[in-house]
């Protein structure tokens, strides 16, 4: 079996020398290409920490994470930054768009860091924003966009690097019902048609209902891992 993500005996301990807190505690997780997976559990269960470890935004205390067979936990910070840029797309709860840039420029920014040619960057940004339904908002800055529109720009930006998978940390937390539905429809379409792999951390039942795999964490440990039929 070939996995795009393999986490083995993953542990993250905060305050190890005083009062240890096991944010993630001995997690094993494998994700195949094309999965649409939700990480769920109560606040403090370790969802975001696990997502950060998988995405190389943090180093584990013990264990390892392999992305397409490459062990990212043994990389230097500089190599890890470059690896993330080439392989992983991120969608954050707070959008994390650059305020002074337009929607198109925000999407282009990742490709600029990849040193892609200007014409290629511009054309791909237009295509991606069209795909998420924002072809009429190319030149708007984040303050001129609704929360749902900003999050769709964030999805387009995450796709810009042509990543192996996308990690989304509570992507619907700040959105109203209609914006959430639009965003989930876009992600589900990308997953189905482009085989894009998505992993969410979420409290949102609407996201959980869309997922085809639900991994539940409690106190840093996986307590259940279930496949489910995706709702229409």
C-alpha positions, 0 to 999 in steps of 0.5 A: 500500500502506498501512502502520501502521509505516514505518521509513526509513533508520533508524540509531542510533549510540551514542558517535558522538564516540568509538568509534561503535557502530551499534546500528541501521544503515540499516534500512528496514522496513514493517509492514502492519496485522494482521501477526504479526512476529518480530524475531530475531538474536543478542544485540547485533543491534539487535532491542530498539533497533529496537523502541524506535525504532519505539515512540518510546521512543528517537530515531534518529540518522538516518532516520524512523519513521512510524506510520499516516503520522505522523512520530514522530521529529519530535515533541517528547518531550511530544507523543511521550508522548501519541502513544504513549499513544494508539497503541502498546501495550508488553509488556516482558520484566520485565512492568513492572506497578505492585506496589501496584496490583491486576491490574485497577488495572494494566490501568486505569492506561493508561485513567486516563492517557487520562482515561477515565471510571471506569466505562468503565475498570473495565468494560474492564479486567474484559473484557480480563482475562477475555479473557486468562483472568484473570477470577478474578485481578482483585484480586490484586497482582503478587506474588500472581500467577505470571510467566505471569499477570503477563505476561498482565496486561501484555498486557491492559494493552497492549490497554487503550488500544486501540492500533494495534499492540503491541510485545513485547520478549522477552515469553516470556523469563521464562516456563515452557513452559506459560505461554509456550504460553498467552501465545502462544495469546492473542496469536495469537487477538487477532491472528487475531480482532481483527486486532491487529498484533504485533511481537516481539523474541525469541530464543524459537523457540516465538515464531518458529514462531508468527510469520507474518513473521520479520525477522533482524537482524545487526549492526544490519542486516536480513539477511533478511525472510521470510514463513512459514506460521503453525504450528498 
